[in-house]
Structures are given as C-alpha cells and as structure tokens.
Amino acid sequence: MDNEESHGEIRQRHRRAIDEATAEITFGAWIDGETRSASTGETFRTTDPVIDETIAEVPRCTSEDIETAVDAAQSSFKGEWSDLGVTERSALLNEWADELSAHRDTLGLLESLDTGKPLEYAKEEIDGAVAFLSYYADIARSHGGKQIPVDGDSLVYTQREPYGVCGQITPWNFPLYLLSWKVGPALATGNTVVIKPAELTPLTALYAAQLSEGILPDGVLNVVPGYGEEAGAPLTEHEDVRKLAFTGEDLTGETIMKAAAANITPVTLELGGKSPMIVFPDADVETAAEAAADGIFYNTGQACDAASRILLHEDIKEEFTEAFLDHAADYTVGDPLEEGTMMGPLAHQGQYEKVTDYIELGTEEGATVLTGGSAPDDPDLEDGWFIEPTIFDDVSNDMRIAQEEIFGPVECLLTFSDYDEAIEMANDIEYGLAGYVITENASLAHQAASDIEAGLIAVNKYPGDDLGVPFGGYKRSGIGRECAEETLDHYTQTKTVNMRLDEPEL
C-alpha cells in the first residue's frame, strides 16, 4: 500500500468512526433533564485532531443558559434531591455509573476521537470514571459529623451539610475521568451541579449526562458547553453557585479565585505542575527509564502530574539516558484507533503550536535535542497534530523549558551531584503538584518524599494517583484535594449543634 492510499485509509477510518460514534446522539446542552440548544441558537464545532475534521456541532452557550441551568440546579437542590437520603443518592449514583459502563465502547470512542488519545487508553479512562463515581457513592454513606466531648451540661455534635449548587469547570485532557472527580463527591454529598466542560472536548460530558436520564432527578446534573468568557465566567460569578471547582491552567485559576472572592465562594483548584522525578545513583535503571517514559509520554504529555523534569545523579546519567531513549523509541506514535498505538496527536492545534514553540525555545536556550523535536516523518500522519517523543539534554533549572508547563511529550534532563542539590532543584519551581523518587533505599525515599514540596509523591512508579488517594498540589498547583474521602469535606460545610442538657426529672 503506498502512502497516499494509507493516508486515505486513516481519514476514512476516522470518518467511519465519527459516523458510528455520533449516529444516534444529539450533542445538546443538558439542562433540567433534557437536551437543549443554546439560547442564541449558535454552535461551535469540536474536531478530530488526527484528521482535523468536525466530529459534531455543540451548543455555544452563554450567560442566559448558565442562568437557566443554575435555576434548575437550585430548584432540584431545594426539592426532590434534598428529600433523598444518602442511601438513595448512593443507589442512584451507582445506577448511573452502571449505565456509563454499559456504554463504555461509545464513550471510549468519543473520547478517543475528541482528544486524540489511543482508543484502549480512552476506554480504560471510562472505566476509571465509572470507578470514581461508584467510589464516592459508596463512601458518602459513612461520611458525617461527630460528637465532641465538652465540659458542663452540654451535648455537642456536628453534622455535614451540602452547599447547594456547585459550579464545576473541567479540562480537555481527561474529559470524563476528571469530570467524575468533581461530579462524584458533589452529588454523593447532596449538592447539585452545573458543569462547563472544556470547549475543546465536550462530547463525553454531554453524552454521559444524557445517560443519566431517568436515573438522576431533573436538574441535579446540568452540563453547559461553551467558551470560558461566555459560559465559564458567568458560572464562576453567579451568586447562587455556592461552591466552585476547576481543573486547568494556573492563570485561569487566578481569574476564578477573583470571581469567587466577590461572593465568598469556596474553591477547589487543580492547576497543573512541573513535576520533578529524582533518579538517585542506586536506582534500578530500567525501573527509572520506564517510569520516566510513562511519566512524560502517556497521553502525549498532556497530564497535569507529568514527570516533566528528570533530575539525574551525575553517576547514573549516561546509563539512564541510554535506557530512556530506548523506552522513548518504544512509544509508538500513530493513529489512536489502531491497536498498538501508544501516543496519539496533541489534542488541538493550539496545543501543537504551544509545544512546538517551546521546543524551538529550548534550542534557543542552549538545550540539546537528543530525540524528537518535530512532527513524525510519516505522510500518513501529516493532517494531525502529531509530535514525536522529545528529550532535551543540557538543561539548566533556570531555563523556561524547565520552569514552565509545556503540556506535551517534551522531557528535560538535568543533573545533580548530591542530595541537597537535588532537593533544591526539585523545589525551585512555582508548582508543587507531584514529585517522583527513584531509589532502592527506603530511608532515602522517605526523606526525599518529606523534603519535596508537592502534594503527591510516588516512589519507583508513575503515576501516583488512585481511588482513595488524595490528589492536589502545593503552591501554584492549587487548593484542596480530590480522589479521596477528604474530598467529601470540600463539598460539605460543618454545622455545630450545642445543646444544654438539664437534669432529668422523673
């Protein structure tokens, strides 16, 4: 088969997949239990990053649609949803999770087409979203207040109560997976939600909401697609939104905090990172190289906890670099719908331009490209936003490529000579989401885990997040923790009851 035929085959494969995935779905906003167009009637398109063609037209919602959704969520919170006990809410969430699981193939295909991630990875992430919804449904049943012993004739106890309407804004890199991190705890604790999914990848959020029909009461779950200024800003500024959660860029997080301040609205923010992986001289080189490759090339490097700075002890650098290059070569770049593909394209043109600009910047700063640095030399992939696994050597910690979040498959190799230097380099950054430690020495691992300024430390592995494991960052990486039991506290407020007890009279 010549290149032109192969090129055409990929395009035809994706067109067929788009037809298959969208044939029976109308991608409207989901408000008050029904699919709706935007109040203006306007739409925007979401595109397949492999062939740069339209997947679907999606309502371009504005403040009027946000107002309608918040009203619906408020009515539901004060009505049917608030009348349900935690056991009933848990059962409904689990039923919705089962419905999503039953539509795994369609959701996975939509996710792959919308984001460019390999199909099997996308399906695994659908499984992860289902697992998180069920996890929160189950643990909410044991979440509550406590009795507090005090002096005197008093009975003091606390109870946890939902805020009301929660506004949630989700990112484009793990659309349904990270939606479950927010919707799960919010609904499990008795809140209602209005979600603004990323305009770049809204499809699975919209379809998942439709799959809640007949399960969740109308108005409990609302999904309003649109652009940040037109839909996101009105959501964060709305006075009836009592809790906000956002995952995305740190500068956008600043804007959301400012909007929340006007109404004294509590926020949960996960704002990315520039996470170090420290490879100590006693490390198992294969373990280190495999973890490093997964840590920067999985999801084409578009992960907030990506291990995007490798800090290598000078004694192990040469051996590690050789092994790391081998693992990078194994990360097969190709069509996400083909079995065996490990790395698809970047999710959209803007991200491709950002990543390629950083690669150019890295060379200007004096770093050396060991591998990658450009689009694959493959005519079959020329229509998509593909970039090869890229590794920079000769990087110093003050370079912009070592300090700024690139959000692509671009790794930076740095060296250190002793422990103190490694920790100083690891912490000399504005972010603090994750850190990775590769060593066979348990004491060294524990000490480094203690000294790295980050919310999550993984030892001899990537990633470090999982069900029940608190996930969130220090410094500019955000506020609050997701994925764990303590997340339920972020979606409830404490009421204290202090009751005087009189002497019983019989």
N, C-alpha and C positions, 0 to 999 in steps of 0.2 A: 504494500500500500504506500503510495507516495504522500508527501507532506500535505499537499492540497486536499487529498481525499481524507487523510487523518484529521486535518484541521476541520473539514466539513463534518466529519463524524462527531467530533466533540460538540460542535454547535447544534447538530441535530439531536444528539443525546440530551443536551440540556433543554432544548425546546420541547422535546417529548416529556422530560421530567417536569418542566413547568406546567405543561398541559395536564399531566397526571395529578400534580400536587394541588392545582388550583381549580380543577374542573367543577367541583361541587361546593366551592366556598366563595362567599361574598365577603370581601375584607372591609367591613364597615367598622366604625366605632361601636363599642359595646357599652351602652348606657341604659341603666334601669331595666336590664334583662332583655334587650333587643338590639339588633343591628341597625345602625343609623348612618346616614350620610352626614357630612359636615354641614353646619348651619348655613355656610356660604355656598355649599354645593361644590366647592373646589376640592381637587385631589392632588396628590403628588405620587410619583412612581418609586417603587423600590426595584433595584436592579440586581441581576446575577453578575457577580464580579468575575466570573470565568469568561463570559461572552459579552458582558456589558449590554445586556438586553433586559427589557422590562419583564418583571415577574408579575406584578399586579399594580393596579392603581388603588391608592389608600386615601381615605378622607383627610383633608388638610384642616384639622380642627383648630378653633380659635377660642378666645375667652368666653364666648357665648356657649360653646359646647362644654367647656370646663364648668361653667356655672350650672348648666343642666345636670352634669354628672355629679357635682358636689351636692346639689339639692337632692338628687336621687339617693346618694350615699347617706346623707343626713337623715332623710326620711326613713330609710331602711334601718339605720342605726337606732333611731328612736322607736321604731316599730317592731317588725317581725324578728329582726336579727337579735335585738336586745332581749326579746322574750325567750330566746332559746338558751338552754343551759349548756355548760361546757361539753357534756357528753353528746348532746345533739349536734353541736357545732363540729365536734371531732368526727362524728359519723359522716356528716356532710362533706367535710374536707377530704376524708378518706375515700368517699364515693367519687368525688371529683378527680382525685388522684388516680383512681382505678379507671375512670373514663379517659384520662390522658394516656395512661398506659395502654389502653385498648387501641388508641390511635397513634401509637409510637411511630409507626412507619411513615405516616403522613407528616406528623410533626417533625420527625427527623429529616425527611426530605426537604420540607420547607426551610428548616434551619440551615441545612447544607446549601441550598440554593441562595438563601438570603445573605449568608455570611461568608460562604466560600470554604467552610471547614469540611474536612473529609466526612463522608456520609456516615461511616461507622462511628466516628467520634461524635457526630451530631446526635445519633441515636443513643449513645451512652450518656450524653448530657441530658437528653429527655428522661432517661432512667433516673439520673441524679435529681432532676427537678421533681419527679414523682416521689422519690425517696424523701426529699426535704419537706414536701407538703405533708406526707404521712408522719414524718418525724414530729413536726410541730403539732399536728393534730393529736398525736398520742401524748406528748409531754405536757401539753396545756392542761390536761386533766389533773395533773399533780401540782400545778402552779397556783400559788395562793399566798395569803398573808401568814402572819404568825402571832402567837400570844407573847406578850412582853411582861416579864415579872417586874413589878414596881412596888415601892413601899406604900403603906397605907391601905385604906379600904377601897381599892380600885381594881377593876378588870380592864386591862389594856390589850387591844389586839389591832392588827392591821388587816386590810383587805386590798387586793389589787383590782383596779377598775380600768376598763379601756378608755382611751382618749376620745374616740369618736371617729371622725373622718380622717383617714391617713392619705396624704399625698405622696406618691412614690414615682420616682423617675429612674428608669433602668437603662443600662448601656447597650451598645451594639455588639459587643464581643462575645457574650454568653447570654443571649436574649432570654430564653425561657428558664435557664438554670438560675440566673441571678434574680429573675422575677420571683421564683419560688422562695428565695432567701428573704424576700420582703413581704410577699403576699401571705406566705405560710404563717409567720408569727403574728401578723396583723389580724388576720381573720380568726386564727385559733384563740386569740385573747378577746375576741368580741368586737373588734373595730370593723369598720367598712373601709373600702379603699377606692381611690381614683388613681389609676396608673397612666403615666405618659411614657410609652416605650420609645426607645431611640428611633428617630425617623428613618434611619438607615436600615434597620432590621426589625420592623414591627409585626411581621406576619404570624409568628408562633404565638405571640401575646394575644393577638386578635382571635386566632382560631381556638386557643386554649380557653379564652373567655366564652366563646360560643359553646364550647363543650361543657360549660357549667350550667347551661340552660336546663331547667327542670330539676336541678340539684341545689344550687345556691339560690336563696330568695332574690327577687329582683332588687337591684340597687346595691347589693352587697359588694359586688365586684364590677368595676367600671374601667374600661380601657379606652383612652382618648388619644389617638395618634396625632402627631403634628410636630411643628418645629418649636425649638426652645423658646424664642421670643413670643411666639403666637399662642402656644399652649402650655409650655413648661412654666414660663414666668407667671401667668395668671393662676396656675395651680399653687405655686410656692407663695404667692402673695395673698391667697384667699383667706379671709378672716375665719371662715368656718372649717378650714383644714387645721386640725389640732396636733398633727404630728407629720413630720416630713422625713423622707429617706431618699438618699441619692447615691448612686454609684457612677463615677465618671471622672472627668478632669478636675484637677485641683482649683483652677481658676473659676470654673463653673461652680464648684463647691463654695468658693468665696461669695459669689453672687447669691447663691441660695441662702447662705447664712445671713447675709444682709437683709434679704427679703423676709426671712423667718424672724429676724430681730424686731421688725415692726409690729408683729403680733405675738411676740414672745413664744414662738412655736419651737418646741424641742426638735432637734435634728439628729439623724444618724447619717454619717457621711463616710463613704469609702472612696478615696481619691487617688488611688494609684501608688506607684512606687518606683524605686530604682534599686532593687534588692540585691545585696551582695551575696555571693557564695564564696566562703573562705575554704580553700583547699590547703590543709596543713601537710607538712612533709611526710607524715606517717600514713597519709590517706591511701586507700585502695584506689589505684588509678582508674581502673575500669568502672568502679562504682562512681567515682567523681566525674568521669567523662560522660557516662550515661545520664547521670542526674543533671549535669550541665546542659547537655543537648536537649533533654526533655524540658529543662527549665527555660530555654530561650526559643526553641523551635516549635514546641507544641502550640497549636492554634496560631501558627505563623508569628509567634512572639507577641500576639495581641492579648496579653494577660497581665492583670494588674500586679500579680505576685511573681512575674517573670524574674528569673535569676539573671539579670542583665549586666551584672559586673562580677567577673570571676577574679578573685584575689588569690594569687598563686604564690606559695612559698618558692623562693628562687631555686631551691634544691630540686623541686619536682616539676618545674615549669616545662622543661623540654619534653619529659616523658608524658606529662599530661597533655600538652599541646598536640603531640602526635596522635594520642588516643582520641582526643576531642575532634580533631579533623576527620578521623575515620568515622566517628559517630555522626558528624555533620553530613558526611557524604552519604550515609545510610538514610538520611531523612529525605525520602523520595518526594520530589516536587511534581505535582501533576494535577490531573482532573480530579476534583473531590468525589465525583461519582464513580470513579474507577477503584476497584479493590486494590489495595496495596499502597495507595497514595497516603503519605504521612503529612504532607504540607500542601495546602491549597494556596490560593491567592490571598493578598490582603483584602479586607472586606469592602473597600471602596477606593475610588480614585484619589480622594483627598488624603487618605492614609498612605497610599502608594507614594504620592508626591512628598509627603512629610518624611517618610522613611528614606527615600532616595536623596532628599535634601540633606538629611543627617549623615548619610554615607559620604556624600560629597564634602560635608563639613569635616567629618573625621579625617579624611585625607588631607584637607587643608590645615587641620590642626597638627598634622605630623604623625598620625597613627598609620599603621601598615595593614592593608587588607591581606589576610592570609588565604581567604577563600571567599567566593561570592562577590557581593558588591554591585550586582546588576541583575537584570531580568535573565531568566534561563535562556540559553541559546537553543530554543526549541520553537519552530514556527507554529506548532500546534497550540502553543500557549500564548501567542502574541496578542490576542484580543483581551486577555485578562490582566489583572493587577498582580502579577507574579513577581516575586523577588527571591533570589537564591539565599540559602542559609549563609550568613555573612559573619565573619570573625575578624575583629580588629586586634592587632598586637601593638606593642609600644604605646600603650595608652597611659596617660597620667591622670590622676584623680581630679585635677582641676580642668580637664578638657570638658567641653559641653557634652560630648557624646558619653562621658562618664557621669555627668551630673543630671542630665535631663532625660525624661522618659520618652524614649523613641517609639515604643509600642510596635515593634516589628522584629523580625528574626535577625537581630544585629547584636552580637556579643562583643564585650570589651574585656580584654585580658590585661590585668595589672599584676605587679609582683610586690612582695614584701619580704623582709628579712627576719623579722621577729614578731612575737605575739602582739606587743603593744602597737607596733606599726599597723598590723592587720586590723586591729580593733579601731584604731584611729581612722584608718581609711574607710572601714565599713560604716562608721558613724558620721563621717564628714560629708553629709548629704542632707537635703531638706526633707527627704522622705523617711518613713520608717514603717513600711508595711510588713515585709518579711525579711528573713535572713536565713542563710543555709550554711551549715557547717559540715565539712567532710573530714573525718578523722576516725582512727581506731582507738583513740584514747578517751575513755569515758569522762575522766576528770577534765580534760581539755574541752570536751564537748559541752559539759555542763557550765564551765567557766565562760566559754565563748557565748553560750546561749544567754547567760546572765548579763554579759557586757555589751552585746549588740543591742542597739536601740531600735527595736522593731516589735510589732505586736505578735508575730508568729515566727518561731524558729523551727526549722526542720533539720534533722541530723541524718546525714548519709542518704538523703532521698529528696525527690521533688515529685509532687507538691507536698504541702503540709496540711492542707485543709481537708475536712471530712465532716460527716454528720456528728454533731455534738461538740465539735472543736471550735472554740471562739476564734473568729476571724475579723481582724481590723487593725488599724495602724496607729503609730505614734506620729508626732509632728505633722507635716502637711499631708500625711496619708489618711487622716480622717479622725472621726469621732464615733465611738461606740463599737459594738461587736455584733457580728452576725453569725449564723450557723449553729448556735449553741443555746442551751437553756437560758442563759442570761439575756439572750435577745428578747425573750418574753417580757423582761423588765423594761426594755426600751419602748414597748408598745402598751404599757400599763402605767398607771400612776398609783401611788400609795395613799390610801385613806386610813387615818388612825382613829380608832374609837376608844375613848377613855371614859369608863362608866363607874360611877360611885356605887359601891356595894354597902347597903345598910345591914345592920344586924337582923337576922331573920326573926320574925315574931310568930310564934306558934301558940 
